Amino acid sequence: MAMKDVMGIIYTGERDSFLRELTALRAVAAVPVAGRYRVIDFLVSSFVNSDIPNVGVIMQKNYHSLMDHLGSGKEWDLHGKSDGLFILPPFLTAENNGQYPGSLDALHANLNYIRRSRQEYVLLCNSLIIFNADFRDMVKSYEKSGADVCMMYSKRPDMQRSEYGVYLGIDEQGMINDLEIDPTKPRYENTSLEVTLLKKDLLINLIDRGVSRGYHDLMRHVFQRMIRDAGLRAAGYEYKKPCYRIDSIQSYFRFNMEVIKPEIRNDLFSDDRPVYTKLRDEMPARYLEHASISDSIVADGCIVDARVSRSVLFRGVRIGKGARVKNCIIMQDSVVEEDAELENCILDKQAHVRAGGKLIGPPSYPIVISKNMTI
Amino acid sequence: MKKKRCIAMLLAGGQGSRLGILTEDMAKPAIPYGGKYRIIDFPLSNCTNSGIDVVGVMTQYQPLELNSYIGSGSPWDLDLSYGGVYVLPPYVKGKHGEWYSGTANAIYQNVAFIRQFSPDHVLILAGDHIYKMDYNAMLNYHIEKEADATIAVREVPWEDAPRFGIMNTTAENVIFEFDEKPAKPKNNKASMGVYIFRWDKLLHYLTEDAKHPDSSNDFGKNIIPNMMADKQRMMAYDFEGYWKDVGTVYSLWEAHMDLLQMPMPIDLYDKNWRIYGRNPGETPHYVAPGATVKNCLVTEGCEVYGSVSHSVLFSGVTVMEGAVVEDSVVMPNAVVQCGAMVRRAIVAEDAVIGAGATVGETGGEIAVVGHAATVAKGGKIEPGQQFRGDAGSAERK
């Protein structure tokens, strides 16, 4: 099977309340990260770098910012004639009220797109995971296993959460024999990255059967039951490189701080597997006379005249003279005026901290300033 | 085919030989500028911001870099179904081909291209200058004044006037005389090399000019003087604002230092007049603990471990520990290794300054390290020296 026979589907509709203010007006997929990217850029770029030519993005609520970001898919070279990027917003029909109770409903609503696509295989993903994955390797492993479906997982301890997530029980042959969903205490160390590869015909069949039984969630109601009780042959595929799940303010903060480290950045953004994003034509960043900066990443368009340490500055951020910024994530076009002091803060886009303002959060629970807020 | 009111023709074939080794393997309009642009981004962005959506770019000298840079024109929103940017190299016609022998000849050889759009007016541009200009305002002026040709001018200091093509104008800005580098200038309005012609008039004068084998086929030397002689209606259009010729090593360096002034003499933050360019799409730049950056421009993809002041770093530049970069311009992907000193210098793309090497000196003439050149560990490049390296342009990334 060739990579051109694989289509990618990204479901962006779940678990966005955990990021509090950051997802009040946008999906997790659209949350800005690492100075100039959005969460979804990593997934879409992974598809493109793996030669997957067709990517569908199922949108749920608040999809404006995501649509605006992805556009025609030009930045990912996904604006071809037959394949390319397909934005799939919810729509009203007799059987679809515009809001999907679960992933199964979302896929069902988009069955026409799935059927019409010429690919034979489907790679299903949710949008909380950040990695720069080579799916070609997963496809090879799936082929070799001869299984019906293949699920990607990570054994990395930092991927294990106690409250939610999907955990896989895997036997000696590498086959999945159990699937735990949101356990209080997971029994397995294999955290699912919720990346599933299967034949399109099988997926369509599972969707039809699931929906006709009144099910809503593909993981919980279909895969879990089928693997436990109906003999669905599911192979596991271990992803060994670093990956990150953005499912809380803390994990969001931690990920951004990790990206400052050169070794992490070089791995996540390697030259042969670039991460693409929507472009914005900005001047280079500008440092003035009083700039003193260390251990930080800074995007184009910033103007800095202050002390900044261990922080992430997105495009177009302004930091005035005498200000102090430490352990902060400051999103696009935010302004920190003169002599303000910020520590352990996340400023959403276009936030504004007035001169002399002081915001010191505890390292374990960063302060979040919502988009367009003035403090 | 649908008509276009005005199309632009951009002369990008010049070598820019006064830029020395910097233009040995690329045309002047492809020279990097301002951290993430190339010179040609300015006229192209001006076109798109002015609503001029057909741009013919005439290339000739070392066109490879320029051609791949322009590509489909999408960075400037010039990838259109009808219109957009077209690269126009000279080509073989009938039994023989010919190079562009002058600025007017380049346009003359592309008459068939221009005719496809049946424009009323043609805007002639050069790819040598850094400026922001609303060509549409100039076009409206040209139409309103019923001019046959309109020439953009800017006032230069009187003492500099002898270095320029000076337009002598009436109180109504009608040009009655053109003085090429006058010893005793009567006016201080210098031509910027930006012209708008009525297409029917321009075609007539280009055709006439082509009949004269002795002609230089040049706008400044032939076409404009011929139109003046025939008493065509020639208007001057006053331009105010930043305009910089970057034709020499020093002026290219100086144009970068201008960007470090506060406020910048040319506002590149203006969201209503963005300068577009092909974006390298790199990660935000990184400043390490212990590094210092002051009074400089730093672009995405840079890694700074050393000390950088009053300088412009293009995308992907690395300044390693203990290295010092001062009053300099460091172009894309160049590396300044540990302990190297770079002062008052232009370091071209992909160059490597070896550990402990010295390039230029404070207060000295501008030193230049050429494209992909490697300055050996502990080596020294004197002020004013242009260092090509052993590999020359053969070894490129």
Boltz contact constraints between the chains, C-beta under 6 A:
constraints:
  - contact:
      token1: [A, 35]
      token2: [B, 284]
      max_distance: 6.0
  - contact:
      token1: [A, 36]
      token2: [B, 284]
      max_distance: 6.0
  - contact:
      token1: [A, 269]
      token2: [B, 283]
      max_distance: 6.0
  - contact:
      token1: [A, 279]
      token2: [B, 279]
      max_distance: 6.0
  - contact:
      token1: [A, 281]
      token2: [B, 274]
      max_distance: 6.0
  - contact:
      token1: [A, 281]
      token2: [B, 276]
      max_distance: 6.0
  - contact:
      token1: [A, 283]
      token2: [B, 268]
      max_distance: 6.0
  - contact:
      token1: [A, 283]
      token2: [B, 269]
      max_distance: 6.0
  - contact:
      token1: [A, 284]
      token2: [B, 35]
      max_distance: 6.0
  - contact:
      token1: [A, 284]
      token2: [B, 36]
      max_distance: 6.0
  - contact:
      token1: [A, 284]
      token2: [B, 297]
      max_distance: 6.0
  - contact:
      token1: [A, 284]
      token2: [B, 298]
      max_distance: 6.0
  - contact:
      token1: [A, 284]
      token2: [B, 299]
      max_distance: 6.0
  - contact:
      token1: [A, 285]
      token2: [B, 298]
      max_distance: 6.0
  - contact:
      token1: [A, 286]
      token2: [B, 297]
      max_distance: 6.0
  - contact:
      token1: [A, 287]
      token2: [B, 293]
      max_distance: 6.0
  - contact:
      token1: [A, 287]
      token2: [B, 294]
      max_distance: 6.0
  - contact:
      token1: [A, 287]
      token2: [B, 296]
      max_distance: 6.0
  - contact:
      token1: [A, 291]
      token2: [B, 294]
      max_distance: 6.0
  - contact:
      token1: [A, 293]
      token2: [B, 287]
      max_distance: 6.0
  - contact:
      token1: [A, 294]
      token2: [B, 289]
      max_distance: 6.0
  - contact:
      token1: [A, 295]
      token2: [B, 289]
      max_distance: 6.0
  - contact:
      token1: [A, 296]
      token2: [B, 287]
      max_distance: 6.0
  - contact:
      token1: [A, 297]
      token2: [B, 284]
      max_distance: 6.0
  - contact:
      token1: [A, 297]
      token2: [B, 286]
      max_distance: 6.0
  - contact:
      token1: [A, 298]
      token2: [B, 284]
      max_distance: 6.0
  - contact:
      token1: [A, 298]
      token2: [B, 285]
      max_distance: 6.0
  - contact:
      token1: [A, 299]
      token2: [B, 284]
      max_distance: 6.0
  - contact:
      token1: [A, 300]
      token2: [B, 300]
      max_distance: 6.0
